[in-house]
Amino acid sequence: MCGGTGTQDTVPAIGRIDPALLASPLDYIEAENNRRRVVLAQLESFIRGLPAQARARLAPALRQYLAIDLRDHVDDLDKDLLPLLGRRCMPEDGIAPVCAALREAHATGLGMASGIAGELSELAVARKSLGDRFAAAVASFIAVQRRDLLAETDMVLPLARARLGRGDLRRLSRAMARRRGVAAKED
């Protein structure tokens, strides 16, 4: 799903997801979650002693992901998938509090991501050393994202697969494709 190659002093490259996978929007979201796991591993590596040259090469890709790609993914969830689940799930599914908590965590995470992306730009240009404040912000962001991933993987996606119909999935696919500026493929 994700392309790209690693370098000898980094974890695997972030890569991109094939836009054709948007035809299966839940699979795309799952692939994006896997991509986010790669980003989190790279951020962890970034703050835990990755050599300066490797950090300089990695920083632009991480900045791109945090500033743009993560926002698209969060919008997929908050503007499209979670509202659909709210309409399709049964009260006993217990999804309402999960959706509310995820929306709150997403807002927090995007704010954190924005600050980290700005710092990454400065680090790449100025070749500054990492400060303790930056490392702590990244570690906190990683923790928030890993909690999000658990909820999305263990509850949201399984319920979406069980509750959403073909029409829901087509609408979700079109919205996600439109967000990325690509044509949606119909089954």
N, C-alpha and C positions, 0 to 999 in steps of 0.2 A: 504494500500500500504506500509506504513512504519510500521515496527514492533518496539518493545521495550516498556519498561515501564518507567514511571517517578519515581522519588523519592519524598519524602515528602517535600524536600526543593529545588526542581528544577522544571522547566517547563518540558513538556514531553521529553522523551529520543529521541535522533536523529534517532535511528533505521536504518534499511537497507531496500532497495527496493527489492522485490522478482525479481530475474533475469528473471523469466518467462515473466515478463512484457516487457522485451526487444523485444518480438515478436510484440508488438505495440509501436514502438519507440516514437511516439508523446505522448502517455499516460505515458511512462516512463519519458520523459522529464518533463511532467506536475507533475508527482509524485516527481521527483527530485526537482522541484521548490517548491513544498510543503514542502519537507524535508529541503530545504534551508531556508524557512520561520521559521521552528522550530529552526534551528541553529542560525538564527538571533535573535530570541526571547531568546535563551539561552545565546548568547553573551551579549545581553542587560541586562539580569538578572545577568550575571557574573560581569559586571562593575557597576551595580547599587545596590550592597550590598548583594549579595549572600553570605551566611556564608562560611568561609574559608574551612571547611571540604567538603562542597558541591562543592566549586570551585575545590578542589583537585581531587574529583571524576569525575567531568565534564571535566576538562582540557584535559585529553588524548583523549576523543571522539571528542572534538572540534578540537584539533590539527590534528587528523586523517582526519577529514572532510576537514579542511582548507588546509592541505598539500597534500592530495591525491584525495579525492572524488570530491572536487570542480574543480580540474584540469581536471578530467575525464569529468565532466559535461560541462565545458567550451570547451573542445576539441570536445565533441559531437556537440556543437553549431558551433564553429568557423571552424572546419575542415570538418564537414559533413552537418549539417542542413542549415547553412547560405549560403554556396556555392550552395546547391541544390535549395534553394529559389531564389538565384540570377539567376539561369538558368530557373526556372519555372514561376516566377512571371512576370506580365506585368509591363511596365513602370509606368502605372497609379496606380499600387499598392503602389508605393513610398517606396519600401522596401530597395533600395540601401543605402540611407542615414541612415536608421535605422540599417542596418547590419554594416555599417562602424562605427557608434557610439557605437554599442554593442561590436564590436571587440576591439575598443579602451578602453572601460570601462572594458572589460574582462581582458585585459592586465594590466590595473591599479589595478583592483580588485585582480588578482592573486599575484601581487607584494605586495599589502597590506596584503593579506592572509598569504603569506610566513613569513612576519615580525611578524604578530600576532601569527602564529603557533609557531615560535621560542620563543616568549615571554611566551606563554602558557606552553611550556616545562619547561622553567626556573621557572615559578610560581608554577608548580606542584611539581617539585623536591625540590626547595629551600623554598617553602611555603612563598615566598615573598609577601609583600602587593602590591596591585595594585597602580601604579603610575598614575599621571594625564596624562602623555604623552601616556601611554598605553591605558587608558580609552578614550582619544581623538582619537587615531588611530582606536580603535574598533568602536567608534561612527561614524567616517568618513567612515569606511568600510561598516557598516550597511546601511548608507545612499546611498552609491554607489550601493550596492546589491539590495536595495529596488527599486531604479530607474531601474536597469536591469530587475528585476522581472516584473515590470509594462510593459516594452517594450516587453519582452518575452511572457507574458501572454495575453496582449491586442492586439498585432500586429503579432508577429512572429508565435505563435502557430495557431491562427485562419487562417492566410494565408497559413501556411503549410498544415493544414487540407483541405483547399480549392484547393490548387494548386498541391500538390504532388500526384503522382500516385502510384499504387501498387508496381511497380518496384522500384521506388524511396524509398518507405518505406522499402522494403526488403533490399535494399543496406544500408540504414540508420541503420536498425536493425542489420545487420551483422557487420557493422563498430563499432557500440556501443558495441555489444557482444564481439567482438575481443579485443577492448580496455580494457574490464573487465576480459578477459581470460575465457569467458564462450562460450559454443556452442550456436549459433543462432538457434532458433526454427522457422521452416517454417510453414506457415498457411496450 
